[in-house]
Amino acid sequence: MPYVFTEQGVAMLSTVLNSEKAIQINIKIIDTFVQMRQWALDNKELTKRVADIENYLINYAKDNNKEIEKIYEASLT
């Protein structure tokens, strides 16, 4: 189970929570999502570089796992 809410999840949650404190916290969380989105738009190059690094690491891990499996299989024979 995830430990975070999406922006839409926070918006939905705010429809069922009626206390003043809950409403204020939800507003702050949604404001944070807006700020994060604006930061990503303002830093598109950096965002792309981070995504490229993430994709590289995912592919590297897949390749590495295949090699580890080969080593493991060879050790069994």
C-alpha positions as CSV (number, residue, x, y, z in Angstrom):
1,M,0.0,0.0,0.0
2,P,1.3,3.5,-0.8
3,Y,2.2,5.9,2.0
4,V,1.4,9.0,0.0
5,F,-1.6,10.7,-1.5
6,T,-1.8,12.0,-5.0
7,E,-3.1,15.6,-5.5
8,Q,-6.4,14.1,-6.6
9,G,-6.5,11.9,-3.5
10,V,-6.0,14.9,-1.2
11,A,-8.7,16.8,-3.0
12,M,-11.1,13.8,-2.6
13,L,-10.1,13.5,1.1
14,S,-10.9,17.1,1.7
15,T,-14.5,16.5,0.6
16,V,-15.0,14.1,3.6
17,L,-13.0,15.8,6.3
18,N,-14.9,18.7,7.8
19,S,-12.7,20.0,10.7
20,E,-11.1,23.4,10.2
21,K,-7.6,21.9,10.9
22,A,-8.1,19.2,8.3
23,I,-9.2,21.7,5.7
24,Q,-6.2,24.0,6.4
25,I,-3.8,21.0,6.1
26,N,-5.4,19.9,2.8
27,I,-5.0,23.4,1.4
28,K,-1.3,23.4,2.4
29,I,-0.8,20.0,0.8
30,I,-2.5,21.1,-2.4
31,D,-0.4,24.3,-2.4
32,T,2.7,22.1,-2.1
33,F,1.6,20.0,-5.2
34,V,1.1,23.3,-7.1
35,Q,4.6,24.5,-6.1
36,M,6.1,21.2,-7.1
37,R,4.4,21.3,-10.5
38,Q,5.6,24.9,-11.0
39,W,9.2,23.9,-10.0
40,A,9.1,21.0,-12.5
41,L,7.9,23.4,-15.2
42,D,10.6,26.0,-14.3
43,N,13.3,23.3,-14.3
44,K,12.4,21.2,-17.3
45,E,16.0,20.5,-18.2
46,L,16.9,19.3,-14.7
47,T,13.6,17.3,-14.6
48,K,14.5,15.6,-17.9
49,R,18.1,14.8,-16.7
50,V,16.7,13.2,-13.5
51,A,14.3,11.2,-15.5
52,D,17.1,10.1,-17.9
53,I,19.2,9.0,-14.9
54,E,16.3,7.1,-13.4
55,N,15.7,5.3,-16.7
56,Y,19.4,4.5,-17.0
57,L,19.5,3.1,-13.5
58,I,16.4,1.0,-14.1
59,N,17.9,-0.5,-17.2
60,Y,21.2,-1.1,-15.5
61,A,19.5,-2.9,-12.6
62,K,17.6,-5.1,-15.1
63,D,20.9,-6.0,-16.9
64,N,22.7,-6.5,-13.6
65,N,19.9,-8.8,-12.3
66,K,20.2,-10.9,-15.5
67,E,23.9,-11.3,-14.9
68,I,23.5,-12.2,-11.3
69,E,20.9,-14.8,-12.3
70,K,23.4,-16.4,-14.7
71,I,26.0,-16.5,-12.0
72,Y,23.6,-18.1,-9.5
73,E,22.5,-20.7,-12.1
74,A,26.1,-21.5,-12.9
75,S,26.8,-22.0,-9.2
76,L,24.0,-24.6,-9.0
77,T,25.6,-26.9,-11.6
